[in-house]
């Protein structure tokens, strides 16, 4: 009987693909034949926990793929998770120096190969990139690693990789950096080079990249140079030929309408894009993206009120305009998620509420939406006065064929925090008209922030009473202390 290494490669691979990463490493030690079979599987998915003061894992990966370029071709998925602190969303000081300085890489780490590669690229930012690599900068090394991956299909990073360089500013005392003064870092730069620079720079063209996820910065204001902040960074990602899903953010163009890049093959069409999760982007910028999609099924849009950073993102939200831009995807859209994130203006600390104009009633015409999430304060048609309030109905802003609805208490002027006024609106919809206005409804969720009054004042049992006697599955979910914003699936 033949020994296991002597079996056909296809059979060996079918067995090895079920092993854990640790077991695969053990198999590599058994024989040269099994090493050759297991190595592609060991490198196919890179999943690392990242620390700012220790980037040895990234340095070693770079050294490996520079020494053996064939290893880079095996990598199709990269995920770099935040390793510090436990709650990665709530850093209080981005200018705080790490507890330990990152190690400065040496020639033994591969610097003798890294530096010539960057220098010979001829890129305009090669000198500063080299300087940052010599200093052991995490973002610069991740960009170096990514730039060598010809077949990568998925790229997910947390906040640590995209952190801006420290600014000598104190939150609450110094005004935030305005959009016009921001610059991206190296990940945004290499994607721009891959798409827009036809020269022989040696950076991957990312022809097979399908999925990318990167988070909004961790502080209320993005800082001076958060990665992926430029509109052209987003356009570069959208322009990649295999792109299917993007979750990220960017600043708005200086003017809307903006001009798309001109391509020899004609106008850019986002033929394969099926999922978008965009933060901060103005509704008119969003509209120009959506009108070029052809198969979009999922859309998450987070409106950020950031007047100190970007004057386009003021305290007025035009709901009619939002519904209008959705018309471009109404034939394909199945999952719609709307959120609001209010950031108090640095210059106006007593700022109160978001102002809305229009309504979401136009969503009643979007018959393909099956999953829907929106803040309570955006679901009711506009109007003034108690008389108008009495006639408002949640169901007038909910897509008719929806199956799963999540109502959140995002920072709008109306959250379902008022036991006397808002909660009855939810109950009347579920008990009186849901069977007719949303006949396919299968589940309702109420999603509460940690700052919600229902959470802080322990009113969850009273909120639960909304569903008493209603034969419909429901959940009341509140933001976990340990959840990472970029891992939410709500």
N, C-alpha and C positions, 0 to 999 in steps of 0.2 A: 504494500500500500504506500502511495506517495505521501511524503511528509507535507505539512501544511504549506510551507514556502514554495513547494514544487507545483502547487495547483495553479490553474490559469489566473491571470491578473484580475479578470472580471469577477471570479468567484471570491478571491481574497478581498477585493475592494467591497463587495457586497456584505462581507462579514465585518470588516474593519470599520465601516461607516456607522456601525451601531455601538462602537466602543466610546468610552469617555476620553477626554483629552489626556488625562493622566495615564490611562491604559494604553493609548496610542504611543505615548512617549516610551513606555516600557517595551512595547512591541518593536520600536525602532532599534532597541538594543539587542534583539534576538539574532538578527542576521542582516546582511547587506540587502538581501532580496526583500525582506519585510520592511526594512528602512526605506527602500525606494517606494514601496506601496503606501506606507503610512505617512510619509513626509507631506504629500499634497493635502491630506486630510488634516494634519497638524496645523498647517498654515492657512487652510481655507477660511477659517473664521477667527479673527483676532478680537478678543474680548478682554479688555484690561481695565483695572481700576487705577486712576491717575491721581498723583499727588504733586502739588506744585514744587515741593522741595526735594523730590526724588523722581527723576525721569529716566532712571537707568533702563527700565523696560523698553521705552521708546528708542533710546540710544542703541540698545542691543539689537532691536529689530532693524533699525537702519543699517547697522554694521552687517547684519546677516544678509540683507537683500543687496547691499552693495558688493559684498564678497561673493555672493551667489545670486546673480540677477534672476535665475530661473525660479527662485523661491517667490519672488514678487508676483509672478504670473499665477501662482496658486491661490493668492489672496483674493477672495471675492466679497468679504464682509469685514468691516472694521467698526468696533464699538468701544469708545473710550469713556468710561464712567467716572463720575466725581467720587473721589475718595475722602474729601474733607470739606467742610465739617459734616456732621451727620445729616443736618438739614441744609442741603445745598442751595436752597432758594433764598436764604435769609442772611447772607453775609451783611455785616453792618459797616464794613470799612474796606473798600477795594484797594485802598492805598496801604493797608497794613502789610508790612514785610513778612514773608514766610518765616516760620520759626527757625528754619535752617536754609542756608543758601543752596541753590541747586548745584550739583557737581559740574565743574567745568570739564567738558570732554577733552580727551587727549588723542594723540595719534593712535594709541592702542585701541581707542574706541572707534576709530574710523575717520578721524578728522582729515587725515591725509587724502581720503577719497571724497569726503563730503564737500570740502572747500573747493577743490577744482571743479566738481560737478556744478556747483552754484555759479562759480566764476565764469565757466565756459558757456553758461546758458545765455549770456548776453542780455539778461533781463534788466530793466531799469532799476529794480530794487535789489539786485544781486549783492551790492556792497552791504546794505543794512541787514539783509538776510544772513550773510556770512558773519557779520558782527554779532547778531543775535544767536546764531548757532554756536559760535565760540563762547558766548556767555552762558550757554546752557538754557536758553529760553524754550519753554515748553511748546508754545505755539509754533515757533520756528522749526522745531524738530518734528512736530506732527506734520507740518506742511512738507518737510523734506521727505518724510516717510510716505505720505500720500502721493507725492509727486512721482514716485517710482512704481506705482501700482497700475499696470495697464488694463487689468481685467476686473477691477473692483466694481461691485454692483450695489453695495450698501455701505453708507458712512454715517454713523451716529456719534456725536460728541456731546459732552456735558458742558457746564459753565466754566470749569477750570481751564479748558483748552482755549476757550474764546474770550477769557478775561482781558479787559483792556490793560495796557501798561498803567502802573499807578500814577495818579495825579495828586499833586500837593493841594488837595482841596478837602474841606471838612463839610460833610453833609449837614445842611441846615444853616451854614454860614456863608459858603461861597456859591455863587450861581453855577448851575450846571453848564457843561459844554454844549454850545449850540451845534446844530447839524452841520452848518457850513464849515465848522472848525474840526470836524471829525475825519478820521481816516481809518481804513480797514487794516487788518493785519495780514498775515501771510496766507492763510487759507483762502480768503477772498481773492487775494492777488493771484494765486496760482490757478484758481478756476477761471479768472479773467484771462490769464495768459493762455490757458488751454483752449479757450473758445475764440478769443479775439486776436491772438498773436500767431500769425502763420509761420513765423520763423522757426528754425530748427533748434529750439531751446532745450529739448530733451525731456520736458515735462510731459507726463501722461496727458492724453487728450480726453480721457474719461468717457470713451465711446460707449461703455457698457454700464455706466452708473445709472441706477434706476431709483434709488431711495437715498435721501439725505435728510438728516435731522440735526438741528442745532438750536439752542435756546436763546430767548431774550436775556440780556445781561441781568445780573443778580441784584442790582441796586435799582432804586426808582428811576435814576437817570443813567444812560448807557456808559458814560465816561468818554474819554477823549478819543480812543481808537479801538472800539469793540470790533471783533472780527465780523465779517459779512455785513457791515453796516451800509455799504454803498448800494444804491439802486442797481448799479451795473453788476454788482456781485449776484443779485437775484436774477437779472437778465441772463447772465452767463449760465447759471444753473438751469433756468428755464430752456436755454438754447441747446442743452446737451441732448443728443439724439435719442437716447433710450430712457430719459427721465420719466418716472411714473408717479413719484410722490415727493413732495417737498414740505418740510415743517421747519419754519424759521421766520426771520424778520429782516427788514432793512429800512433805512430812511426813505422818505419820499423824494422823488425827483424835485429839482428846484422849481419846475413849472409843470403843470398838467394842462393840456395833453403833452406828453413827452414823445420823442421820436424813437422808434425802435431801430436797432441796427439794420442796415441794408445787407441782405445776403444774396449771393449770385443766383441761388436757386429760387429766389422770390421771398415773399413775406414769411416770417416765422409762423409755423403752425404747431401747436402743442398737441400733437396727434395721440401721444401715448399717456399723457398726464391724466391720472385718475384721482389723485388725492392732493389737496392743498391745505396747509395749516399756516396761516399768515398772521403775524402780529405787527401792530403799529401802522401798517400800510393804509393809506387814505383810500376812501371808497372809490374815488375816481381812478387811482392807480390800480386798485383791485379790478375795476371794470375793464381797463385796458388789457389786463392779463386774462380775465375770463373770456373775453370776446375772441381770443385766439385758441382756446381749448376746444377739443372735439369729443372728449370722452370723460369729462370730469364727473366723478360719482360722489366724492366727499369734499366738503369745504368747511374749514374752521377759520373763522375770522375774529381776531381779538382787537377791538378798538381801544387804543391807548390814548388817554388824554395827556399829552406831553407838550404843552405850549412853550415851556422854556427851552425845549430842544428843537421842536419842529412846529412852526406857527400854523401849518396846515391842520395839525391835530389839536384843534381848539375844543371848547366845551359845548359844541353844538353837533349833534348826531342827526343826519338827515336820513330817516328810515325809508322815505319814499325813494330816495336815490339808491339806497342799498337794494331795495327790491327791484328797482329798474335794472341794475347791473346784473342781477341774478337771471334775468330773462335770457341772457346768452347761454346759460347752462341748464335751463329748466327742463329740457328734454332728456338729460342724462343724470341730473343731480338726485341722489338718493339719501344723502346724509348731510344735514346742515347744522352747524354748531356756531352760535354767536356768543361772544363774551365781551365784557367791558372791564377795563382796568383803569381806574381813576388815579392819577398822580397829582397831588396837590401842587399848584404852582409855587415855585420857590419865592416869587415876588408877591404872592397873594396867599399867605398861609390860612386865611379865613375863608377860602373858597368853599362853596357848599356842594352844588350838585351839577350833574350833567343835564344839559337841556336837549330835549328831543324835538324833532320836527317831523310831521307826517306819522305814518304808522306802518306796521308789517302786514296790514290786511291783504296786500297783494299776494302774500304767500298762499292764500286760499286757491289761487289758480295753478299752483305748482303741485301737480297730482302725483309726481314720481317720488317725492320725498317720503322716506320710510322712518328715518331717525332724525330727531329734531331736538336741539337744546338752545335755550335763550334765557336771558334774565327776565324776571317777572316784570320789571319796569319798562321793558321794550315790547311786551306782548299786548298791552292795552292801547287802543287807538288814542290819538292825541285829542286834546280838548281841555277846557278850563272850567273850574267850578264844580261844586258838589253835584249839581243836577246832571252834568255831563258824566261825572264819575259813576253815578248810579246806573247809567245805560251802557257802560263799557263791559265787554265780555272777552275773556281770554280766548275763547274759541274762534273769535273773529280774526285772530292773527296766527292760527295754527294750521299747517297744511292739512288738507282733508283726508288724505290716505295714510297719514302717519301711523306707525305701529309702536314706536317708543318715543316718549317725550320726557325730557329733563328740563325742569324749571329751576333756575339758579337765582341766587340773591346777590349778583354782582353789584358793584358800586354805581348804581344809577339812582335817580331821585326816588324810585319806587322799588323796594325790595319786599318780599313777603314777611315783613317783620311786624306788621300791624295786625293784631289778632282780630280787631273789630272790622277793619276795612278790606285788607288784602286777602286774608285766608278764606273768607266766604266766596271770593271770586273763583278760587280753585275748586272749592266744593260744589258750587253751583254748576260749573262746567261738567264735573265728573258725574254728578248725581242727576242733572236735568237734561243736558244736551249732548254729552259725549257720544251717546249711542247713535245720534243723528249726524252731528258735525264731524266726528272722527270715528266712523264705524269700525275701523280696523285696529283701533287702539288696543295694545296688548300689555303695556306697562307704563307707569308714571314714576319718575324720580324727582325728588326735591333735593337739590344740591346746595349745601350751606357752606359759606366760608367760616373760618375759625372766628372771625370777628362778628358773625351773625348774632343778633340778639337772642334768637332761639337757642343758640348754643351757649352763649355767655350767661344767660339768665335761666338756663335749664327749662326751656319750654318745649322740649322735643316731644314729651308726652301729649301736650296740648296740640302741637302741630300734627301729631299722629291721629288725633281725633277727626281731622279733616276727612280721613278715609273710612271712618266708621260706617258700616252698613253698605259700603261700595264694593261690589264684587269685581275687583280689578287688582292684579298684582302691583305692588308699589314698594319703593324704597325711600328712606330718608338718609342721605349720605352727607357727612360733613368732612371737610378737608382734614386729612391726617397730618399730624405733626411731622411724620417721617416721609411724607410724599414729596417727590421731586416734580416740579411743574412740567418738566419736559417728558416725564413718564406718565402723566395723567392720561386716562382713557375714559373721559366722561362725555 
